[in-house]
């Protein structure tokens, strides 16, 4: 903690900020799938969305602040790619979901976007999204049919990332005062 000068009180997601600063200083960060962390779920849509906007805002801020330092760091290329991939995942997933929306609107002739790419967007979105999701779900040792069902459920869940991304981006560029949007916990 002393080596990275402690917590950044200005960061919205100080844990992510701290992890990136540690990586830039050559510290080792390891994914620990055996770790168990209990967290109380946010049961209502409005506070859930507000919490996720805060997380997304912090993710985007960390991306914008640390992208150049990550690229310029002395870390091996695979660590740079891993860090950048982690920081752009939300942005990437939001664009994948937006690709699906464009594809579906064009498919149903609901609204025709004046571009020749909707089929390509749908195909690229599928190739970009489902293999990784299926691999992650299969790690839980569920059957292939259950994994496919969970992947489709996760796809539907991820559609909320479209408004979330725009809300986080607007929140990031328009806010004047940094306040902690504390999530209310009920203890249940």
MODELLER restraints for C-alpha pairs under 7 A, 6 or more apart:
rsr = mdl.restraints
at = mdl.atoms
rsr.add(forms.Gaussian(group=physical.xy_distance, feature=features.Distance(at['CA:4:A'], at['CA:21:A']), mean=6.41, stdev=0.5))
rsr.add(forms.Gaussian(group=physical.xy_distance, feature=features.Distance(at['CA:4:A'], at['CA:22:A']), mean=6.49, stdev=0.5))
rsr.add(forms.Gaussian(group=physical.xy_distance, feature=features.Distance(at['CA:7:A'], at['CA:14:A']), mean=6.41, stdev=0.5))
rsr.add(forms.Gaussian(group=physical.xy_distance, feature=features.Distance(at['CA:7:A'], at['CA:18:A']), mean=6.62, stdev=0.5))
rsr.add(forms.Gaussian(group=physical.xy_distance, feature=features.Distance(at['CA:8:A'], at['CA:14:A']), mean=6.06, stdev=0.5))
rsr.add(forms.Gaussian(group=physical.xy_distance, feature=features.Distance(at['CA:11:A'], at['CA:17:A']), mean=6.72, stdev=0.5))
rsr.add(forms.Gaussian(group=physical.xy_distance, feature=features.Distance(at['CA:11:A'], at['CA:58:A']), mean=6.68, stdev=0.5))
rsr.add(forms.Gaussian(group=physical.xy_distance, feature=features.Distance(at['CA:12:A'], at['CA:54:A']), mean=6.84, stdev=0.5))
rsr.add(forms.Gaussian(group=physical.xy_distance, feature=features.Distance(at['CA:12:A'], at['CA:58:A']), mean=4.73, stdev=0.5))
rsr.add(forms.Gaussian(group=physical.xy_distance, feature=features.Distance(at['CA:13:A'], at['CA:55:A']), mean=6.26, stdev=0.5))
rsr.add(forms.Gaussian(group=physical.xy_distance, feature=features.Distance(at['CA:13:A'], at['CA:58:A']), mean=4.79, stdev=0.5))
rsr.add(forms.Gaussian(group=physical.xy_distance, feature=features.Distance(at['CA:13:A'], at['CA:59:A']), mean=6.99, stdev=0.5))
rsr.add(forms.Gaussian(group=physical.xy_distance, feature=features.Distance(at['CA:17:A'], at['CA:62:A']), mean=6.13, stdev=0.5))
rsr.add(forms.Gaussian(group=physical.xy_distance, feature=features.Distance(at['CA:23:A'], at['CA:29:A']), mean=6.98, stdev=0.5))
rsr.add(forms.Gaussian(group=physical.xy_distance, feature=features.Distance(at['CA:24:A'], at['CA:70:A']), mean=6.66, stdev=0.5))
rsr.add(forms.Gaussian(group=physical.xy_distance, feature=features.Distance(at['CA:24:A'], at['CA:73:A']), mean=6.40, stdev=0.5))
rsr.add(forms.Gaussian(group=physical.xy_distance, feature=features.Distance(at['CA:26:A'], at['CA:75:A']), mean=6.88, stdev=0.5))
rsr.add(forms.Gaussian(group=physical.xy_distance, feature=features.Distance(at['CA:42:A'], at['CA:48:A']), mean=5.44, stdev=0.5))
rsr.add(forms.Gaussian(group=physical.xy_distance, feature=features.Distance(at['CA:47:A'], at['CA:183:A']), mean=6.65, stdev=0.5))
rsr.add(forms.Gaussian(group=physical.xy_distance, feature=features.Distance(at['CA:51:A'], at['CA:183:A']), mean=6.47, stdev=0.5))
rsr.add(forms.Gaussian(group=physical.xy_distance, feature=features.Distance(at['CA:53:A'], at['CA:164:A']), mean=5.94, stdev=0.5))
rsr.add(forms.Gaussian(group=physical.xy_distance, feature=features.Distance(at['CA:53:A'], at['CA:167:A']), mean=6.57, stdev=0.5))
rsr.add(forms.Gaussian(group=physical.xy_distance, feature=features.Distance(at['CA:53:A'], at['CA:168:A']), mean=5.02, stdev=0.5))
rsr.add(forms.Gaussian(group=physical.xy_distance, feature=features.Distance(at['CA:54:A'], at['CA:168:A']), mean=6.97, stdev=0.5))
rsr.add(forms.Gaussian(group=physical.xy_distance, feature=features.Distance(at['CA:56:A'], at['CA:165:A']), mean=6.92, stdev=0.5))
rsr.add(forms.Gaussian(group=physical.xy_distance, feature=features.Distance(at['CA:56:A'], at['CA:168:A']), mean=5.77, stdev=0.5))
rsr.add(forms.Gaussian(group=physical.xy_distance, feature=features.Distance(at['CA:57:A'], at['CA:168:A']), mean=4.81, stdev=0.5))
rsr.add(forms.Gaussian(group=physical.xy_distance, feature=features.Distance(at['CA:57:A'], at['CA:169:A']), mean=6.57, stdev=0.5))
rsr.add(forms.Gaussian(group=physical.xy_distance, feature=features.Distance(at['CA:57:A'], at['CA:172:A']), mean=5.79, stdev=0.5))
rsr.add(forms.Gaussian(group=physical.xy_distance, feature=features.Distance(at['CA:59:A'], at['CA:87:A']), mean=6.34, stdev=0.5))
rsr.add(forms.Gaussian(group=physical.xy_distance, feature=features.Distance(at['CA:63:A'], at['CA:87:A']), mean=5.59, stdev=0.5))
rsr.add(forms.Gaussian(group=physical.xy_distance, feature=features.Distance(at['CA:70:A'], at['CA:80:A']), mean=6.02, stdev=0.5))
rsr.add(forms.Gaussian(group=physical.xy_distance, feature=features.Distance(at['CA:71:A'], at['CA:80:A']), mean=6.42, stdev=0.5))
rsr.add(forms.Gaussian(group=physical.xy_distance, feature=features.Distance(at['CA:91:A'], at['CA:165:A']), mean=6.97, stdev=0.5))
rsr.add(forms.Gaussian(group=physical.xy_distance, feature=features.Distance(at['CA:94:A'], at['CA:161:A']), mean=5.16, stdev=0.5))
rsr.add(forms.Gaussian(group=physical.xy_distance, feature=features.Distance(at['CA:94:A'], at['CA:162:A']), mean=5.06, stdev=0.5))
rsr.add(forms.Gaussian(group=physical.xy_distance, feature=features.Distance(at['CA:94:A'], at['CA:165:A']), mean=6.52, stdev=0.5))
rsr.add(forms.Gaussian(group=physical.xy_distance, feature=features.Distance(at['CA:96:A'], at['CA:125:A']), mean=4.99, stdev=0.5))
rsr.add(forms.Gaussian(group=physical.xy_distance, feature=features.Distance(at['CA:97:A'], at['CA:159:A']), mean=5.76, stdev=0.5))
rsr.add(forms.Gaussian(group=physical.xy_distance, feature=features.Distance(at['CA:97:A'], at['CA:162:A']), mean=6.66, stdev=0.5))
rsr.add(forms.Gaussian(group=physical.xy_distance, feature=features.Distance(at['CA:98:A'], at['CA:162:A']), mean=6.41, stdev=0.5))
rsr.add(forms.Gaussian(group=physical.xy_distance, feature=features.Distance(at['CA:99:A'], at['CA:121:A']), mean=5.27, stdev=0.5))
rsr.add(forms.Gaussian(group=physical.xy_distance, feature=features.Distance(at['CA:99:A'], at['CA:122:A']), mean=5.88, stdev=0.5))
rsr.add(forms.Gaussian(group=physical.xy_distance, feature=features.Distance(at['CA:99:A'], at['CA:125:A']), mean=6.28, stdev=0.5))
rsr.add(forms.Gaussian(group=physical.xy_distance, feature=features.Distance(at['CA:100:A'], at['CA:122:A']), mean=5.47, stdev=0.5))
rsr.add(forms.Gaussian(group=physical.xy_distance, feature=features.Distance(at['CA:100:A'], at['CA:125:A']), mean=6.75, stdev=0.5))
rsr.add(forms.Gaussian(group=physical.xy_distance, feature=features.Distance(at['CA:102:A'], at['CA:118:A']), mean=6.27, stdev=0.5))
rsr.add(forms.Gaussian(group=physical.xy_distance, feature=features.Distance(at['CA:103:A'], at['CA:118:A']), mean=4.98, stdev=0.5))
rsr.add(forms.Gaussian(group=physical.xy_distance, feature=features.Distance(at['CA:103:A'], at['CA:119:A']), mean=6.21, stdev=0.5))
rsr.add(forms.Gaussian(group=physical.xy_distance, feature=features.Distance(at['CA:103:A'], at['CA:121:A']), mean=6.73, stdev=0.5))
rsr.add(forms.Gaussian(group=physical.xy_distance, feature=features.Distance(at['CA:103:A'], at['CA:122:A']), mean=5.43, stdev=0.5))
rsr.add(forms.Gaussian(group=physical.xy_distance, feature=features.Distance(at['CA:105:A'], at['CA:111:A']), mean=5.58, stdev=0.5))
rsr.add(forms.Gaussian(group=physical.xy_distance, feature=features.Distance(at['CA:105:A'], at['CA:112:A']), mean=6.97, stdev=0.5))
rsr.add(forms.Gaussian(group=physical.xy_distance, feature=features.Distance(at['CA:106:A'], at['CA:112:A']), mean=5.15, stdev=0.5))
rsr.add(forms.Gaussian(group=physical.xy_distance, feature=features.Distance(at['CA:106:A'], at['CA:113:A']), mean=6.78, stdev=0.5))
rsr.add(forms.Gaussian(group=physical.xy_distance, feature=features.Distance(at['CA:106:A'], at['CA:118:A']), mean=6.97, stdev=0.5))
rsr.add(forms.Gaussian(group=physical.xy_distance, feature=features.Distance(at['CA:130:A'], at['CA:151:A']), mean=6.91, stdev=0.5))
rsr.add(forms.Gaussian(group=physical.xy_distance, feature=features.Distance(at['CA:133:A'], at['CA:151:A']), mean=6.14, stdev=0.5))
rsr.add(forms.Gaussian(group=physical.xy_distance, feature=features.Distance(at['CA:134:A'], at['CA:147:A']), mean=6.26, stdev=0.5))
rsr.add(forms.Gaussian(group=physical.xy_distance, feature=features.Distance(at['CA:134:A'], at['CA:148:A']), mean=6.92, stdev=0.5))
rsr.add(forms.Gaussian(group=physical.xy_distance, feature=features.Distance(at['CA:134:A'], at['CA:151:A']), mean=6.14, stdev=0.5))
rsr.add(forms.Gaussian(group=physical.xy_distance, feature=features.Distance(at['CA:137:A'], at['CA:147:A']), mean=5.85, stdev=0.5))
rsr.add(forms.Gaussian(group=physical.xy_distance, feature=features.Distance(at['CA:138:A'], at['CA:147:A']), mean=6.23, stdev=0.5))
